[in-house]
């Protein structure tokens, strides 16, 4: 565990883009002995994260800015600044920027490890490689909710 990192200053952290959503790496699994990781997700207006299920980790999101829409299992919600959103492993979920302006989430991933998926995904241009990574990290994507959400809320999938 890296106990020398006691402060992560504003603006610190490497960032990558996933085509409409960013990932800013704030605290890695190496910093916490694998217990958790923290990333920030700036999300462009009208962007939808593809619905997916994680096998290995839970995600806890805190809305820092803007309005986030989300579907977790059968529950569809809207969350503003100061709200928490829980996306447990094993349950299909998705989220999107539901407002006209920028939105930003602080995401705690527990246990750590999934944050490296984002870094590898940003570098994977080819769809076969993206599928390999999803398999490696225990993520399954589904298009079941996409048509309904994109038409109802005028959303665009990440990367499109």
Secondary structure as the mmCIF struct_conf table of DSSP 4:
data_model
#
loop_
_struct_conf.conf_type_id
_struct_conf.id
_struct_conf.beg_label_comp_id
_struct_conf.beg_label_asym_id
_struct_conf.beg_label_seq_id
_struct_conf.end_label_comp_id
_struct_conf.end_label_asym_id
_struct_conf.end_label_seq_id
TURN_TY1_P TURN_TY1_P1 UNK A 3 UNK A 4
TURN_TY1_P TURN_TY1_P2 UNK A 10 UNK A 11
BEND BEND1 UNK A 13 UNK A 13
STRN STRN1 UNK A 15 UNK A 17
BEND BEND2 UNK A 19 UNK A 20
STRN STRN2 UNK A 21 UNK A 21
STRN STRN3 UNK A 22 UNK A 27
HELX_RH_3T_P HELX_RH_3T_P1 UNK A 29 UNK A 31
TURN_TY1_P TURN_TY1_P3 UNK A 32 UNK A 34
BEND BEND3 UNK A 35 UNK A 35
STRN STRN4 UNK A 37 UNK A 43
TURN_TY1_P TURN_TY1_P4 UNK A 45 UNK A 46
STRN STRN5 UNK A 47 UNK A 48
HELX_LH_PP_P HELX_LH_PP_P1 UNK A 49 UNK A 51
STRN STRN6 UNK A 52 UNK A 54
BEND BEND4 UNK A 55 UNK A 56
STRN STRN7 UNK A 58 UNK A 65
BEND BEND5 UNK A 66 UNK A 66
STRN STRN8 UNK A 68 UNK A 72
TURN_TY1_P TURN_TY1_P5 UNK A 73 UNK A 74
STRN STRN9 UNK A 75 UNK A 79
TURN_TY1_P TURN_TY1_P6 UNK A 81 UNK A 82
STRN STRN10 UNK A 84 UNK A 87
TURN_TY1_P TURN_TY1_P7 UNK A 89 UNK A 90
BEND BEND6 UNK A 91 UNK A 91
STRN STRN11 UNK A 93 UNK A 97
BEND BEND7 UNK A 99 UNK A 101
STRN STRN12 UNK A 103 UNK A 110
BEND BEND8 UNK A 111 UNK A 111
TURN_TY1_P TURN_TY1_P8 UNK A 112 UNK A 114
HELX_RH_AL_P HELX_RH_AL_P1 UNK A 115 UNK A 123
BEND BEND9 UNK A 126 UNK A 126
HELX_RH_AL_P HELX_RH_AL_P2 UNK A 127 UNK A 136
TURN_TY1_P TURN_TY1_P9 UNK A 137 UNK A 138
STRN STRN13 UNK A 139 UNK A 141
TURN_TY1_P TURN_TY1_P10 UNK A 144 UNK A 145
HELX_RH_AL_P HELX_RH_AL_P3 UNK A 146 UNK A 153
TURN_TY1_P TURN_TY1_P11 UNK A 154 UNK A 154
STRN STRN14 UNK A 156 UNK A 157
TURN_TY1_P TURN_TY1_P12 UNK A 158 UNK A 159
#
